[in-house]
Amino acid sequence: MQDGKLNRARSNKDDSSGISSTAPQVTVISGDTPPLENTNESTPSKGKITTSEKVAKFLNSNSVAITMNIATIYVLFGDDIKLLGFAKSADDAFSSLVVVCLFLFSLELILSFIYKPAYKWSFYFWLDLIATLSLIIDLSWIMESALGLSSNSSDSQSLQKAGEASKAGAKSTRALRIIRIIRLIRIVKLYKNIKTTLRNRELKKKKDEDTEQNFSEVSESKVGKKMSEVIMKRVIIIVLALLFILPLFETDFYFSYQTSWEFGTTELNTFLNQDGFNETKDEYWSYHENDIRPIVYLTYTTGDGTNWNISSDSVKYYNLRYNEIFYASSGNIVSIFDLRYDVKLTALLNVCRTIFICIVLMLGSIYFSKDSEDLVIKPIEKMIEKVKIIAKNPIAAAEIQEMSNKKEQEETEQRKCFGLCKAEKKKVDYETKILENTILKIGVLLALGFGEAGSLIIGGNVETGGDVDSMANGNKVIGIYGFCDIRNFTDTTEELQEGVMMFVNEIAQIVHGLVDKYLGAANKNIGDAFLLVWKFHNEELFLNEDDKIVRNPVSKRAQYLPDVTLISFLKILAKVNKDPTILKYRTNQKLLQRMPNYEVKMGFGMHLGWAIEGAIGSQFKIDASYLSPNVNVASALEGSTKIYGVPLLVSGALYDAFSEPIQRYLRHIDTVIIKGNSKHLRLYTSDCDFSEFTASRGADRSKTYFRKKRRGIKKGLEKQEFTTADMYSKSKEIALMRKTFTREFFDSFSKGMNNYLSGMWQMAKTQFEKVLALRSRDGPTLALMSFMSESTFKAPYDWKGARYLG
């Protein structure tokens, strides 16, 4: 069955295929009733989430990322903070926290290694492994055991342990430098965890936002992710390599210089057992006692075997950490110095160095990746994102292009010098930008070529890839179908010749623009005919088991969409009779010679029902359209406008879908039986008189203008800022076209119509004669009078209130 018989001769003789009657009346039911699923669509069952997916989701969650960030920050700065502000007695508490962090890092490392295939043996795995193992050296009891130190005591062994600790610390100084550098690998872990947290936040933000119009959000592509990882790896390797290698060029890495403490202790030992030793000893103690690195303990043994010692009252050396003391000995003299000043300064510098390296890593990754991101990665990601949007909603391609053009215009305005500079810098269009614009143009052309009906075809083929599949099943939808036809098109074509293309396109600009403005979509353009569609979503209108159309009362769109379809056609009729672009054909001499008093006239037919939406054709050529007997009804109604002498016919099914205030704008003009179906079809028209219309000024007919108006109407109706009844009552054009129709005219016709349907044709004739006295050229009245006159105004014996419309 052809889609609406678009290639028919413009008459009523195109119903030989058998047109069904109207769809069942619209029924309002409870909003709790679920919509029926389309029989040609299957809902794929969701697969169970595997353990790997659960663990990976857990590891990438915000809670884990935040926990690991806190743990990483602690292990980066905890040891230095301990040295800066806490005594040795707090070491066990800090070590306990390190044990917790060690457990967390080990658990994350093991789970990631097992359940993240991309992580196993990767660059970040080895860095995480080294960072995790480096935590062991932060455990005080392990380090003391490794240096051969036992618990603190103040007995005779304490001095020996202090000497061993000092010697071990001196020997391990070079190793500790390397260990501190290894600790900095934890910064990479911090960077990775922060990146995970930020990514999760962006995903959550994108999910919470309304993405219908959010075309600027761009997700990270595989290319961008890989490029960022490679750049970050190189920055990390360079920074760590510098940290490891630079100390090798310092002399103190290979040997240590003698300190003043050691020299002083040696000199003091030369005075031992000599006259003046006590004075020299006291002077030595006094000199170092008030230093920033004070002496805290001094012991010596005289020649007679007597052991003497002096200790600080404020600080006991056995309460200091092994790296906070310096043990100097010479002969029988031992001195111990407090190095907490140096340790705290070193810890503070370590904190600053850690922060500095974090900044270097961040800025390094940003600096090295900026050009590649700006010139390659971001354009590719934009292209991918736009392809995805077009795949999901091909109609959005035009909106994306509109937003892109607006953004470029704003950027151009920002770059203007406003006369303050010599010349504006010329913008360079790189190949990526040209490719991005080309994708948008292709998307716009696809949307224009296939229309709303082809959105599923485009989306399905773009998402799946491969060859275009034109043999896919259709999709059953419910919609309002409108046909419009340009009258006297054959004669007009013969007279205008090449100019007929401009003639049709100027009319199409008005028809398509106003239909789009009032939430519809143009589907087919063939010669003098246009198929226009307002499609409902499955949850708004659907078919029940009795094949009746059911409307969900909680859906606002299901309530107002039928009403705006009528106003769109009335606005088209008004525009055709007042727009200077169309009115100019009334003065075209060629047209006037062939058709005196020529005016551009159009006929419209509207119907509500189901249809199959899909692709028609083969691998050589496909068209996206709607196939259904209901589409043919709309076509038949358009053709029947010539019979009734009206520009618009509306089916009873659509009339019942209108709200009560809008129904008042319609007049029931007949009930017919269409060939091939026994059900009655009520016919309605909205009366129009354009005799008082005058030419208006040229208006904006751009797509941007109509889309802006569309969004305003949709927003106003959804938020109930106004109603469809307000749109009708406040329209000056509708008021003007109905101005000449009086209440007496409608009452007389209504009485005559009731008599006609009841079979009392003589009484109907009397009422219709009154109507003709008021409006002698009323098309519906003349059509009914002509039909009744065929049987001398006597109803047939089998009259059931409807006549056959052949």
PyMOL commands that set and color helices and strands:
alter all, ss='L'
color gray80, all
select helices_A, chain A and resi 51-59+62-85+88-115+123-138+140-146+156-171+173-183+186-208+222-249+251-253+260-270+277-289+317-319+322-324+340-392+396-415+431-450+452-464+489-517+556-576+580-587+589-594+629-644+652-657+660-663+703-718+724-729+732-737+743-758+761-774+779-789
alter helices_A, ss='H'
color red, helices_A
select strands_A, chain A and resi 27-28+295-301+307-311+325-330+333-338+475-486+521-526+529-535+541-543+549-551+602-617+622-627+648-651+667-674+680-685+803-805
alter strands_A, ss='S'
color yellow, strands_A
deselect
rebuild
show_as cartoon
